[in-house]
Amino acid sequence: MAHRTAPEQQTLTPAAVFDWLDEAAELRARAGLTRTLRSRPADDPVLDLASNDYLGLVHHPAVTGAAAEAALRWGGGSTGSRLVTGTTALHTELEEELAAFCGVEAALVFSSGYTANLAALTALTDPDTLIVSDANNHASLIDGCRLSRSDVHRAPHGDPAAVAAALAARPHRRALVVTDSVFSVDGNAARLPELSAAARAHGAALLVDDAHGLGVLGPGGAGALAAAGLAGQPDTVATVTLSKSLGSQGGAVLGPRRVVRHLTETARTFIFDTGLAPAAAGAALGALRLLRAEPHRAERAREVARTLSARLTAAGLVASAPDAAVVSVRAPGPEAAVAWAADCRTAGLAVGCFRPPSVPDGVSRLRLTARGDLTDRQIADAVRIISATAPAGATFVPRPDGA
Ligand SMILES: Cc1ncc(COP(=O)(O)O)c(C=O)c1O
């Protein structure tokens, strides 16, 4: 590489070192991509369709009570990494119950879904592995691919034939197919049975990020692997987050016992990270036990999603056909999407707003969480507010023949 001289480096004052950040912020502002934090009051009266609390459990007494009890018994933090002092009896119970709930041999709990994904992708690959990754995968999977130092093939979104072709053409000894179970922006599901067949035909493992499937898909919310008949398969691994349907915080890798053993002994985001806080482990356990006792909650979330999508479409908006509990609605552009979400909030409804670079196809959207605890009245209010605040260009005129 040619040696570059940077004359400005010689004259830069300490105060000027970060000047380029202001220019970058200005560029983002011009592209309509400014992002700001908003502190949420505890008693926010706004109807929430923006969070990932798919089952509405975050305030359920079975969850908050278990969190409080765990904090009182075990303390505010786990005190160390899992292999040193950070594994309490609660962590072990959570791993056993999570594995049983999802129908897999074993589970390993992490401090987040993000670190669980980094662990699975780095520990289950080596330089002689090809990772075949769906183009729309979550950022944490993409980062895991980068950290793995393996070759990565970015397969077109939702295309098992392309995955099979990449696997067939590889010179690598091993391969790992990686996909979200439910894609976070549009809420569409991966074609897991076909991906599993493609992986199996070519001696590859399958890694499924079930962040948006756990608690929503499968019998009683056992997740996407259970829904696809893949739970407990010897060549299949799932990652989950405890921060969405389970109303807590943390993540886990689920799969064969020997995979969990390998991660326990080698995954850097497991070994060099403080164990999950006891309150979060307790809350997740409380949610799991509630789901086991009340398995209808998963189906209700899917039903709310179908209803929201159908009513928004009937109102002339372009809503996604949901496979789980996420519904997205197209906006004409990033600025219109931000203004639309703000208008919804003013009218009493919180919705998510996805813009580039968080959207894979450059199309900005509102993202709605079809919470399983929404009442029919709340669903009607949400549809009314979203339709009434829709910007020009967001609606289409349905053709008389319904096409
Ligand atoms: C698909 C997907 N995977 C992983 C994560 C990361 O999980 P966590 O928030 O627990 O780190 C998220 C979202 O937060 C997600 O949407």
The ligand as an SDF file (V2000), in Angstrom:
LIG
                    3D

 16 16  0  0  0  0  0  0  0  0999 V2000
  -32.8520  -11.2700   14.8350 C   0  0  0  0  0  0  0  0  0  0  0  0
  -32.1420  -10.7690   16.0540 C   0  0  0  0  0  0  0  0  0  0  0  0
  -31.0770  -11.4250   16.5050 N   0  0  0  0  0  0  0  0  0  0  0  0
  -30.4200  -11.0090   17.6020 C   0  0  0  0  0  0  0  0  0  0  0  0
  -30.8010   -9.8840   18.2780 C   0  0  0  0  0  0  0  0  0  0  0  0
  -29.9850   -9.4410   19.4500 C   0  0  0  0  0  0  0  0  0  0  0  0
  -30.5760   -9.8340   20.6520 O   0  0  0  0  0  0  0  0  0  0  0  0
  -30.2870   -9.0020   21.9760 P   0  0  0  0  0  0  0  0  0  0  0  0
  -31.0670   -7.7420   21.8870 O   0  0  0  0  0  0  0  0  0  0  0  0
  -30.7240   -9.9060   23.0840 O   0  0  0  0  0  0  0  0  0  0  0  0
  -28.8190   -8.7570   22.0070 O   0  0  0  0  0  0  0  0  0  0  0  0
  -31.9220   -9.1680   17.8320 C   0  0  0  0  0  0  0  0  0  0  0  0
  -32.4430   -7.9550   18.4630 C   0  0  0  0  0  0  0  0  0  0  0  0
  -32.2890   -7.3480   19.3220 O   0  0  0  0  0  0  0  0  0  0  0  0
  -32.6080   -9.6260   16.6940 C   0  0  0  0  0  0  0  0  0  0  0  0
  -33.6640   -8.9520   16.2340 O   0  0  0  0  0  0  0  0  0  0  0  0
  1  2  1  0
  2  3  1  0
  2 15  2  0
  3  4  2  0
  4  5  1  0
  5  6  1  0
  5 12  2  0
  6  7  1  0
  7  8  1  0
  8  9  2  0
  8 10  1  0
  8 11  1  0
 12 13  1  0
 12 15  1  0
 13 14  2  0
 15 16  1  0
M  END
$$$$
